[in-house]
Amino acid sequence: MQAEFCRSCGASIISDARFCPSCGVSLTAQMETPKPPRLLIRFTAALCDLLCWLLLSFGLFRVGLRWWAPVVAWILLVEVGYHFRGSIGKALFGLHVQVSGRARHYLRETLGKLASMATFGIGFLLVFSKERLALHDHIARTHVVLRRYQTAGTEALTIIGLLLCVGLIAYLGARLGLPGPSPPLPQVSSDSLDVITRQIPAVLTLHLYDAGGKLIGQGSGFILTADGLAVTNFHVLSKAYRAEAELGNGRLFHVLRIRAFDPNQDVALFQLGRQVGRNIEWPTDLPALVLGNSTDVRVGDRIATITSPEGLSSSVTDGLVSAIRSLGALRFLQVTAPISPGSSGGPIFDMRGRVIGIAAFQLREGQNLNFAIPVEYLSQLRSQLSDLTLDQFRNQIQPPRQLTLEDRCKRTFERGLRFYRIGRYSDAVNEFVEVQTLRPTEAAAYYDAALCYDQLGQTEEAAYHYTLFLTYAAENDPAHDRALAWLIAHGYRTP
């Protein structure tokens, strides 16, 4: 049986042709059924295609296509693959997909490969069968064959290509996936602050706003992971309705979630991101600090801080550990590095650039008495992460206060007035009667209820409430004469 496609160039041929119309190669040697390629070559070509898809997806994501990038990249590579008689990877390794047209090619590369993935990858493993056909090949009735005879160096090229593809895919996985462990810090002299100043991009200046958008305070913090998990003091965020975080390199983010907090230890974990309209952008590539161990710290050790005292961002100071204090179950580091308003939540470093504490407070009554929370407390919080908005966080730590009688009367009366203005007299009178129950001597509640009853045509009720109004109202009340005139006009005896 003669081949339907030229194994040299992949062009379609007619059934009785003796030479390829595209490349002119004799078809006599192609009379027998072509053999499938070796599995190693096919596997390497598949890895190359996966690499192309990851690179193109990453590029489209970077230019703003966001989460549609992988789908668009797939469709683009399917179209390019049709012109390569299979795919880019197969073309590089001398393979060819025998397919009768564009429709079958798309069937193989879209629905067919989705079916192979939907079977938990078993569809791909069918290439190990005797027919060497994957599930998508069975669905589209296609065959993967050698497009040209392999040279002696093809095996070496395949192995080199395999290693390159695996290495690049691992690299992209590390860049696009979850943040891995931070690289070890370079060793520097203990007399140098250079390793400390290099941490500035990962230190935050927090700007805090009230419900009206007015700036009410500032604080410090620092980033723990590349995806935006950060830390500050609990008291820094406790009263904020909105908070923004400025990195040491100038990038600006919003505090979108509170992930964990402990008022007793004065620590809070929060999530950075950007609110763009109704959409949220979560970061993936932020600089992060390396945590050390405060139990290794000794009195007299040199330390440094990066904080934002009085809003002066990225201020670097140094000092010594002057003591290690305990207060009940809590432990503090007493340091000589100054901690001022705005410094709370900033990192305390050892001289290898590792965070050993969180700047917390100072005793103003003394001189240079500054305290930091040991970094070990963070591990306890990170084991109990939650997902709270700032409103939910604030309501948890500051439950709505109980309304006083004065507040309840005022709110109820205002609701009644709103109902009256829009003509909902029945609803309005219910609110005014409730005010009368809360405060029986409130003259205005009787007068406004009488107005509502008059609008509803309930003259008896209106007269009753006008009479009570005159009983409780002062004689100089502007509404006194109007109530009296209404009673006289309707034939009622005045009190």
Secondary structure, 3 states (H helix, E strand, C coil): CCCCECCCCCCECCCCCCECCCCCCECHHHCCCCCCCCHHHHHHHHHHHHHHHHHHHHHHHHHHHHHHHHHHHHHHHHHHHHHCCCCHHHHHCCEEEECCCHHHHHHHHHHHHHHHHHCCCHHHHHHHCCCCCCHHHHHHCCEEEECCCCCCCHHHHHHHHHHHHHHHHHHHHHHHCCCCCCCCCCCCCCCCCHHHHCCHHHEEEEEEECCCCCEEEEEEEEECCCCCEEEECHHHHCCCCEEEEEECCCCEEEEEEEEEEECCCCEEEEEEEEEECCEEECCCCCCCCCECCHHHCCCCCEEEEEECHHHCCCEEEEEEEEEEEEECCEEEEEECCCCCCCCCCCEEEECCCCEEEEEEEECCCCCCCEEEEECCHHHHHHCCCCCECHHHHHHHHCCCCCCCHHHHHHHHHHHHHHHHHCCCHHHHHHHHHHHHHHCCCCHHHHHHHHHHHHHCCCHHHHHHHHHHHHHHCCCCCCCHHHHHHHHHHCCCCCC
